[in-house]
Amino acid sequence: MIELSLEKQFSHTMFCQQVQDIDLESAKQLLADLHLLYITQQSMFAQLAKQDALKRLFCQLAA
């Protein structure tokens, strides 16, 4: 196993302590909210790309 520096060991210990204090129900709700924001953003990007592609097509047809 790889030996971690004292700084990395401390960082890992702090992370583990913080994970122990997580309220699972709140974390689940937050994760669900973040996922909804993510898929909404992806949908908006897809719509923008589609609009841009249509704009380019119309410009090419008009030329």
Residue, then its C-alpha position, 0 to 999 in steps of 0.5 A: m500500500i502507498e504511504l500517504s503524507l501526513e497532510k494527505q492522511f489528515s485530509h482523509t481523516m477530516f473527509c471521513q469525519q465530515v462524511q459521518d455527519i451527513d444527513l442522508e435524507s438531505a443529501k438525497q434531496l440535494l443530489a436529486d435537485l442537482h441532477l434536475l438542474y444538470i438535465t435541465q442545463q443539458s436540455m437547454f444546451a441541446q435546444l441552443a445547438k439545435q437553434d444554431a444549426l437551424k440558423r446556419l441551415f437557413c443562412q445557407l439556404a438564403a445564400 
